[in-house]
Amino acid sequence: MVGNHVSHSNIKTKRKFYPNLVKKKFFLPEEKEFITLRVSTSALRTINKNGITACVKEARAKGYLK
């Protein structure tokens, strides 16, 4: 996403908005192993709500994970 950085003197220059990504290790109890994912902080909330197993299953079905 792009936008403008507006200075005090109202000069507008282009800037980018980046997602808030973090590296996080998750333990998958079914596979008895850890996986490291680079997810946004909003995705962390989804993982906490639905569970890591459901999120990994959905991501594999969509082709995001191996």
LUMGU-111945 format. One line per field, with one value per residue: x, y, z of N, C-alpha, C, O in turn; residue in three letters. Coordinates in Angstrom, 2 decimals. Example, Ala and Ser with C-alpha at 12.3 -4.5 7.8 and 13.67 -1.06 7.14 Angstrom:
% LUMGU-111945
nu: c(13.19:12.85) $
nv: c(-5.69:-2.25) $
nw: c(7.80:7.08) $
cau: c(12.30:13.67) $
cav: c(-4.50:-1.06) $
caw: c(7.80:7.14) $
cu: c(13.20:12.90) $
cv: c(-3.30:0.03) $
cw: c(7.80:7.87) $
ou: c(14.24:13.41) $
ov: c(-3.32:1.14) $
ow: c(8.46:8.04) $
aa: c(ALA:SER) $
***
This chain:
% LUMGU-111945
nu: c(0.85:0.53:1.20:1.19:3.78:3.45:4.86:5.57:5.50:3.70:4.62:4.45:5.55:6.16:5.47:5.69:3.52:4.17:3.47:3.06:5.22:6.27:8.62:7.80:7.78:6.01:4.50:3.58:1.43:0.42:2.31:4.52:6.61:8.40:7.52:8.57:7.15:6.59:4.63:1.91:0.94:-1.78:-2.46:-1.46:-3.36:-5.51:-4.52:-4.36:-7.07:-8.29:-6.57:-3.41:-3.25:-5.54:-5.10:-2.68:-3.48:-5.38:-3.70:-1.97:-3.81:-4.42:-2.00:0.08:1.92:4.27) $
nv: c(-1.15:2.23:5.69:9.09:10.88:13.50:16.52:19.02:21.43:20.88:19.47:16.86:13.60:10.44:7.36:4.06:1.62:-0.97:-4.41:-5.62:-7.81:-10.77:-13.23:-16.43:-19.29:-22.30:-25.09:-28.16:-30.47:-32.86:-33.60:-33.58:-31.64:-28.52:-25.58:-22.76:-19.73:-16.83:-14.43:-12.05:-9.76:-9.65:-12.11:-13.72:-13.35:-14.64:-17.25:-17.77:-17.75:-19.75:-21.91:-23.55:-25.89:-25.98:-23.69:-24.26:-26.45:-25.27:-23.46:-25.19:-26.40:-24.29:-23.95:-22.48:-23.51:-26.22) $
nw: c(0.00:-0.74:0.00:1.13:2.73:4.82:5.49:8.05:6.73:4.78:2.55:0.28:0.02:-1.51:0.14:1.59:3.03:5.14:5.97:9.33:10.13:11.80:12.97:14.03:16.09:16.03:17.61:16.33:17.40:16.24:14.34:15.86:15.85:15.45:13.64:11.78:11.13:9.15:9.93:9.91:12.51:12.79:11.76:13.75:15.73:14.52:14.43:17.17:17.72:16.04:16.22:15.73:14.24:12.58:11.06:9.73:8.23:6.53:5.18:3.84:2.14:0.47:-0.73:0.36:2.14:2.29) $
cau: c(0.00:1.33:0.53:2.04:4.31:3.18:5.69:4.94:5.28:2.71:5.26:4.04:6.46:5.61:5.96:5.04:3.07:4.54:2.76:3.79:5.56:7.13:8.95:7.24:7.86:4.81:4.63:2.47:1.39:0.16:3.55:5.55:7.74:8.23:7.64:8.78:6.35:6.69:3.21:1.56:0.41:-3.21:-2.54:-1.26:-4.66:-6.31:-3.97:-4.80:-8.51:-8.66:-5.62:-2.36:-3.51:-6.52:-4.50:-1.70:-4.25:-5.95:-2.60:-1.52:-4.84:-4.31:-0.70:1.03:2.93:4.57) $
cav: c(0.00:3.45:6.91:10.27:11.40:14.94:17.23:20.16:22.48:20.32:18.86:15.47:12.68:9.08:6.41:2.75:1.03:-2.37:-5.19:-5.86:-9.22:-11.30:-14.65:-17.10:-20.74:-22.96:-26.54:-28.94:-31.70:-34.03:-33.98:-33.54:-30.83:-27.08:-24.91:-21.32:-19.01:-15.37:-14.06:-10.73:-9.79:-9.97:-13.56:-14.33:-13.35:-15.69:-18.53:-17.94:-17.99:-21.00:-22.98:-23.67:-27.04:-25.59:-22.68:-24.93:-27.29:-24.36:-22.91:-26.26:-26.59:-23.16:-23.99:-21.56:-24.32:-27.52) $
caw: c(0.00:-0.82:0.45:1.20:3.98:4.78:6.46:8.74:5.73:3.85:1.39:0.19:-0.64:-1.52:1.12:1.54:4.28:5.15:6.99:10.57:10.09:12.85:12.88:15.21:16.08:16.51:17.78:15.80:18.20:15.41:13.67:16.90:15.40:15.41:12.35:11.90:10.16:9.13:9.85:10.40:13.86:12.70:11.56:15.07:16.41:13.88:14.89:18.55:17.74:15.39:16.52:14.73:13.38:11.57:10.17:8.87:7.30:5.54:4.39:2.94:1.11:-0.48:-1.39:0.97:2.81:1.65) $
cu: c(0.91:0.50:1.51:2.51:4.16:3.97:4.91:4.64:4.36:3.33:4.92:5.08:5.89:6.26:5.19:4.62:3.35:3.74:3.67:4.06:6.50:7.42:8.50:7.36:6.58:5.09:3.37:2.41:1.16:1.43:4.74:6.81:7.37:8.30:7.81:8.02:6.64:5.29:3.02:0.97:-1.10:-3.40:-2.29:-2.56:-5.56:-5.84:-4.38:-6.28:-8.86:-7.77:-4.63:-2.64:-4.48:-5.93:-3.48:-2.42:-4.84:-4.86:-2.06:-2.52:-4.78:-2.97:0.32:2.17:3.12:3.87) $
cv: c(1.23:4.63:8.05:10.51:12.91:15.61:18.38:21.29:22.01:19.83:17.37:14.66:11.27:8.24:5.12:2.33:-0.46:-3.12:-5.44:-7.36:-9.59:-12.77:-15.32:-18.60:-21.30:-24.45:-27.20:-30.27:-32.96:-34.55:-34.02:-32.81:-29.35:-26.60:-23.42:-20.65:-17.52:-14.86:-12.63:-10.85:-10.05:-11.47:-14.30:-14.40:-14.45:-17.07:-18.79:-18.28:-19.38:-22.18:-23.14:-24.82:-26.68:-24.61:-23.31:-25.80:-26.43:-23.79:-23.95:-26.51:-25.49:-23.13:-23.05:-22.30:-25.62:-28.64) $
cw: c(0.00:-0.35:0.43:2.62:3.90:5.89:7.11:7.76:4.59:2.54:1.40:-0.58:-0.52:-0.43:0.97:2.95:4.20:6.21:8.19:10.67:11.23:12.54:14.17:15.03:16.69:16.63:17.25:16.54:17.36:14.75:14.63:16.43:15.45:13.96:12.64:10.77:10.28:8.87:10.34:11.80:13.85:12.46:12.88:15.86:15.84:14.34:16.33:18.63:17.22:15.76:15.38:13.76:12.26:10.58:9.23:7.84:6.18:4.62:3.41:1.83:0.06:-1.18:-0.82:1.64:2.05:2.34) $
ou: c(1.94:-0.73:2.56:1.76:4.70:3.79:3.76:3.67:4.26:2.64:5.10:5.44:5.21:7.44:4.16:5.29:2.85:3.37:4.89:3.25:7.40:6.61:8.78:7.07:6.13:5.84:2.26:3.28:1.66:1.63:5.83:7.92:6.20:9.05:7.26:8.23:6.90:4.81:3.84:0.54:-1.63:-4.40:-2.84:-2.83:-6.29:-6.66:-4.72:-6.70:-9.62:-8.18:-4.96:-2.31:-4.25:-6.22:-3.42:-2.00:-4.80:-5.08:-1.72:-2.14:-5.06:-2.79:1.35:3.29:2.25:4.01) $
ov: c(1.26:4.58:7.97:10.36:13.54:15.32:18.66:22.03:22.67:19.78:16.70:15.01:10.95:8.40:5.07:2.66:-1.15:-2.54:-5.46:-8.10:-8.83:-13.46:-14.83:-19.13:-20.84:-25.01:-26.87:-31.12:-34.03:-35.76:-34.43:-33.30:-28.98:-27.15:-22.88:-20.96:-17.01:-14.85:-12.09:-11.93:-10.60:-12.04:-15.38:-15.37:-15.11:-17.95:-19.92:-19.03:-20.10:-23.33:-22.89:-24.72:-27.04:-24.68:-22.94:-25.85:-26.82:-23.66:-23.61:-26.79:-25.74:-22.36:-22.83:-21.78:-26.06:-29.80) $
ow: c(0.68:-0.31:-0.22:3.58:2.98:7.07:6.75:7.93:3.56:1.52:2.42:-1.71:0.46:-0.11:0.30:3.93:3.31:7.23:8.07:11.23:11.58:11.93:15.26:13.95:17.74:15.83:17.65:16.32:17.72:14.61:14.25:16.60:15.48:13.16:13.60:9.60:11.37:7.74:11.07:12.22:14.82:12.90:13.09:16.56:16.58:14.59:16.68:19.52:17.85:15.62:14.22:12.58:11.10:9.39:8.06:6.68:5.02:3.42:2.28:0.69:-1.12:-2.13:-1.45:1.71:1.29:1.94) $
aa: c(MET:VAL:GLY:ASN:HIS:VAL:SER:HIS:SER:ASN:ILE:LYS:THR:LYS:ARG:LYS:PHE:TYR:PRO:ASN:LEU:VAL:LYS:LYS:LYS:PHE:PHE:LEU:PRO:GLU:GLU:LYS:GLU:PHE:ILE:THR:LEU:ARG:VAL:SER:THR:SER:ALA:LEU:ARG:THR:ILE:ASN:LYS:ASN:GLY:ILE:THR:ALA:CYS:VAL:LYS:GLU:ALA:ARG:ALA:LYS:GLY:TYR:LEU:LYS) $
***
